[in-house]
């Protein structure tokens, strides 16, 4: 450990690292407890359920964006958010690029 090998107290280490001591103690207790699940991809059952439908519509109408595909799914009786449909299409790289209708990329006006 960096703190122990440097001979720093917890309060001095937190002062140098600019973190609250309570945060350090919370991190230490979380690290010591191996029973807590780590961060990672969480299950997404709604996205898994709606993904085949969204992909089918995206492949049938490639010019449509996620909002129109969401409207088709939503009107079909499946209550799902626009963000879930967007994530499902993004996982298969089926999203339209930003400003794809515009034809040219947006540039800033220089002053």
N, C-alpha and C positions, 0 to 999 in steps of 0.2 A: 504494500500500500504506500502511496506517495506521502500521505499525511503522517503515517507512523514512521516511515524511514527518514522523514525530514525532522521528526521530533516536534511536530506542531500539535497544539491542543485543538480540540474540535472547534472551539470558538475562534481561535486565530486562523485556522484553515478556512472556515466559512467566511471570515472577514476578508481574507485574501481572494477567495474564489467568488466573493460577492453573492453568496447564497444564504438564505436564512438558516439558522441552526435547526429549526424544526423540519425544514426540507431535508437536511442532511440526515437527521435521525429517521425520518420517514423512508428515505431511500435505503438506509442501512437495514431497517427492519424488513423492508420488502425484499431486499437482496438476501437476507438471512433466511427468510421463510421460502422454502422451495415449493410449498404447496400452492402458491398463487400462480395462476396461468400467466404466461408471458404475453407480450403484445404480439399480435399476429393477425393473419386474415381471419376474421370472424365469420361464422356461418351467415349466409345471406339467402334464406329460403325463398323470400319473395322474388328476389332477382333471378334465382335459379328457376322459379316457376314461370316467370314472364319472359325469360331470355329466348326460348325457342320461338315464341310468338313474335317477339320484336325482331328477331333475326329474319323470320319469314317475311314480314312486312318490309324490312329494310332491303332485302334482296329482290322483292317484287317491285318496289318503287325506290330505286337508289337515290333519286333526286330529293326525296322527302327527308326532312330533319326529324329529330327525336320528338319534337312537340306534336307533329302531325301523326307520327306513329303512336305516340302516347294517346292521342285522341281516338284513334281507331281501337286501340286496346281497351281504353276506358269505356267507350261506347259499346264495346262488345261484352261489357258486364264485369270486367276484371278491374277492381278498384286498386290502382297502383299509382304511385307518384311519378311525376315527370323525371325527377332525379334518378329514380330506379330504372326507368327505361333508358335514360342517358347512360347510366353506368353499364347496363346490359349491352348496349350497342358499342360503348367504348371498349369493353372487354374483348370484343371481336373486331375492333378497329373499323367499325361501320359508321362512325360519325362523320358528318359533313365538316369540311374545314371551316374555320371562322371566316365569315364574309365571302363565302364561295359564290354567292350570286353577284357580287359586286364586280367581279372580273379582274380588278387590279387591287393590290394590297393598299391599305390605307397608309398614307404618309403624313407626317406632321408638316404643317406650314412653318417654314423657317422665317424668323423675323429679322 
